[in-house]
Amino acid sequence: MKRNLGNIVIITLVVLTIIIWIVFPPVREGTQNYERYYAGEVLGSLMILLMCCSLFISTRPKWAEQYFGGLDKMYMTHRRTSTSAFLLMFVHVLTVPISIMNLRLGNYLGMIAFLGIIAIVLPTLSPRIPFLNKLAGKDYEDWKKLHRYVGIFFIIGYVHSITVNAPSAKVAINWTTMFVVLGIASYLYTEVFGRFFKKYLPYTVEAVKHPNNSTTEVTLRPGKEPIKHRHPGQFMFIRFLGDKKMNESHPFTISSAPSEDVLRLTIKASGDFTRHLFQHLKEGTQAVIEGAYGMFDYKLGGQKQIWVAGGIGVTPFLSFVRDLKNDLNRDVDFYYTVRNREEAVFVEEIQEADRKNPRLQTYVRASSTDGSLTIEEIIKNAGGDVRDRDVYMCGPLPMIQAFEKKFLEAGVPAGNIHYEEFNFR
Ligand SMILES: Cc1cc2nc3c(=O)[nH]c(=O)nc-3n(C[C@H](O)[C@H](O)[C@H](O)COP(=O)(O)OP(=O)(O)OC[C@H]3O[C@@H](n4cnc5c(N)ncnc54)[C@H](O)[C@@H]3O)c2cc1C
């Protein structure tokens, strides 16, 4: 329940907003097309509320993680609130009566906000729409820079709402204004003030290794103060100084255990930044880290567990395994699947943990030679029944979605299925 409280609060606010507009409707007198104005105002108000939630989540408030199940899940909520606000914006534009003969400043501002938000949101949706993907390009950094301007269009959208010729609705407008203020404050915090309050801690790259031909293992030693790494499986944001291409903030799981006095990251070369890192990162490079975030923590689960890692999704599990002191007090079946054997990293370390922890059973699987991992196999190894298991998964989204469906069909309660989101966009 606590992990869903954030989403419940958002849904409650949406319902409350609708109720407030119903109980305190706008003044009707002298208004032509009253119903359309009324509906348009409700839609605009809901849009402001949802955008405010998105802007708030972008501030990455650590204290709120517990109410969403981790920052990665908060970004999933951010995606949903933003997409809903985007769709409402279209319905709003189609609903409100616009007379070409009587355009006011508010109408022009509305158009600017509408077009600006479209320009920003379409590339966000592009990874999921192949046609747009081609148009928008894949560069996350370019998208992130563009995404920054969304708050400006939020403000323009609000000014539009108070300068346009809409019927007055004091109570509902005051209620909505609260979210405008919160949204603007969140935006300013993210873009301007946050840097003075958030902790960006300096680290030095102590070692760089390549466990295979596409992975970099980076060991980082803290300067004066380490980040607060509360439990294995958490992630942080890092940027490396002194090289323009590496000076971008990217999220990576901490693959070392919290008890270690260094941080270790295991990074797959999958795009521009990570490939550049593979080729050019050197010992002695200075880095800045923000975190740690995330609640992907097997210790919160029950006595019987199944862990499924796909490819580089092994990193949180590496942290779990490295945190063990031969004291695993749960029954765990750990499946580590890769395409080819060479892709699998730190297998010996995982197998060593398997030998030392009688309750840990590991299965390393290369699909090109051993065939793909199946749910039937997982169920068989679990003794024919997985309904009482907690499932922890991390890996490519299609793999997670496919297994989630199969685990649900096999009777695992939805609340027992946990996964780490590797994709924030
Ligand atoms: C919580 C979390 C933990 C992760 N842990 C690991 C890990 O342990 N090891 C590992 O190899 N990878 C991990 N990743 C993925 C890693 O962040 C991306 O692979 C990396 O940022 C890709 O950057 P790129 O420029 O090389 O590739 P690109 O081709 O530019 O990006 C590929 C995709 O990665 C995502 N991405 C890129 N840049 C960022 C960014 N600055 N912030 C957020 N997402 C971005 C986007 O979805 C993008 O579409 C993790 C991601 C998340 C969200």
PDBQT file of the ligand as one rigid body, heavy atoms in Angstrom, charges set to zero:
ROOT
HETATM    1  C1  LIG A 501      17.889   2.881 -12.796  1.00  0.00    +0.000 C 
HETATM    2  C2  LIG A 501      18.838   2.545 -13.918  1.00  0.00    +0.000 A 
HETATM    3  C3  LIG A 501      19.927   1.726 -13.674  1.00  0.00    +0.000 A 
HETATM    4  C4  LIG A 501      20.794   1.397 -14.721  1.00  0.00    +0.000 A 
HETATM    5  N1  LIG A 501      21.870   0.587 -14.459  1.00  0.00    +0.000 NA
HETATM    6  C5  LIG A 501      22.708   0.268 -15.465  1.00  0.00    +0.000 A 
HETATM    7  C6  LIG A 501      23.860  -0.561 -15.214  1.00  0.00    +0.000 A 
HETATM    8  O1  LIG A 501      24.122  -0.985 -14.104  1.00  0.00    +0.000 OA
HETATM    9  N2  LIG A 501      24.660  -0.849 -16.256  1.00  0.00    +0.000 N 
HETATM   10  C7  LIG A 501      24.410  -0.389 -17.533  1.00  0.00    +0.000 A 
HETATM   11  O2  LIG A 501      25.186  -0.689 -18.441  1.00  0.00    +0.000 OA
HETATM   12  N3  LIG A 501      23.330   0.396 -17.793  1.00  0.00    +0.000 NA
HETATM   13  C8  LIG A 501      22.482   0.738 -16.795  1.00  0.00    +0.000 A 
HETATM   14  N4  LIG A 501      21.412   1.545 -17.057  1.00  0.00    +0.000 N 
HETATM   15  C9  LIG A 501      21.187   2.014 -18.428  1.00  0.00    +0.000 C 
HETATM   16  C10 LIG A 501      22.109   3.184 -18.711  1.00  0.00    +0.000 C 
HETATM   17  O3  LIG A 501      21.726   4.307 -17.964  1.00  0.00    +0.000 OA
HETATM   18  C11 LIG A 501      21.987   3.534 -20.208  1.00  0.00    +0.000 C 
HETATM   19  O4  LIG A 501      22.371   2.401 -20.935  1.00  0.00    +0.000 OA
HETATM   20  C12 LIG A 501      22.931   4.617 -20.572  1.00  0.00    +0.000 C 
HETATM   21  O5  LIG A 501      22.542   5.818 -19.949  1.00  0.00    +0.000 OA
HETATM   22  C13 LIG A 501      22.914   4.731 -22.081  1.00  0.00    +0.000 C 
HETATM   23  O6  LIG A 501      23.539   5.911 -22.492  1.00  0.00    +0.000 OA
HETATM   24  P1  LIG A 501      24.220   5.995 -23.943  1.00  0.00    +0.000 P 
HETATM   25  O7  LIG A 501      24.407   7.425 -24.319  1.00  0.00    +0.000 OA
HETATM   26  O8  LIG A 501      25.416   5.134 -24.014  1.00  0.00    +0.000 OA
HETATM   27  O9  LIG A 501      23.158   5.324 -24.905  1.00  0.00    +0.000 OA
HETATM   28  P2  LIG A 501      21.976   5.990 -25.713  1.00  0.00    +0.000 P 
HETATM   29  O10 LIG A 501      21.831   5.185 -26.978  1.00  0.00    +0.000 OA
HETATM   30  O11 LIG A 501      22.124   7.466 -25.849  1.00  0.00    +0.000 OA
HETATM   31  O12 LIG A 501      20.773   5.696 -24.763  1.00  0.00    +0.000 OA
HETATM   32  C14 LIG A 501      20.121   4.458 -24.743  1.00  0.00    +0.000 C 
HETATM   33  C15 LIG A 501      18.928   4.604 -23.818  1.00  0.00    +0.000 C 
HETATM   34  O13 LIG A 501      19.406   4.736 -22.465  1.00  0.00    +0.000 OA
HETATM   35  C16 LIG A 501      18.631   5.682 -21.755  1.00  0.00    +0.000 C 
HETATM   36  N5  LIG A 501      19.486   6.831 -21.376  1.00  0.00    +0.000 N 
HETATM   37  C17 LIG A 501      20.481   7.381 -22.072  1.00  0.00    +0.000 A 
HETATM   38  N6  LIG A 501      21.021   8.422 -21.424  1.00  0.00    +0.000 NA
HETATM   39  C18 LIG A 501      20.353   8.515 -20.255  1.00  0.00    +0.000 A 
HETATM   40  C19 LIG A 501      20.415   9.404 -19.148  1.00  0.00    +0.000 A 
HETATM   41  N7  LIG A 501      21.303  10.399 -19.117  1.00  0.00    +0.000 N 
HETATM   42  N8  LIG A 501      19.546   9.235 -18.142  1.00  0.00    +0.000 NA
HETATM   43  C20 LIG A 501      18.631   8.248 -18.191  1.00  0.00    +0.000 A 
HETATM   44  N9  LIG A 501      18.516   7.359 -19.197  1.00  0.00    +0.000 NA
HETATM   45  C21 LIG A 501      19.359   7.504 -20.218  1.00  0.00    +0.000 A 
HETATM   46  C22 LIG A 501      17.555   6.138 -22.699  1.00  0.00    +0.000 C 
HETATM   47  O14 LIG A 501      16.429   5.344 -22.498  1.00  0.00    +0.000 OA
HETATM   48  C23 LIG A 501      18.096   5.866 -24.051  1.00  0.00    +0.000 C 
HETATM   49  O15 LIG A 501      17.067   5.685 -25.012  1.00  0.00    +0.000 OA
HETATM   50  C24 LIG A 501      20.559   1.898 -16.030  1.00  0.00    +0.000 A 
HETATM   51  C25 LIG A 501      19.479   2.743 -16.257  1.00  0.00    +0.000 A 
HETATM   52  C26 LIG A 501      18.625   3.067 -15.230  1.00  0.00    +0.000 A 
HETATM   53  C27 LIG A 501      17.478   3.998 -15.478  1.00  0.00    +0.000 C 
ENDROOT
TORSDOF 0
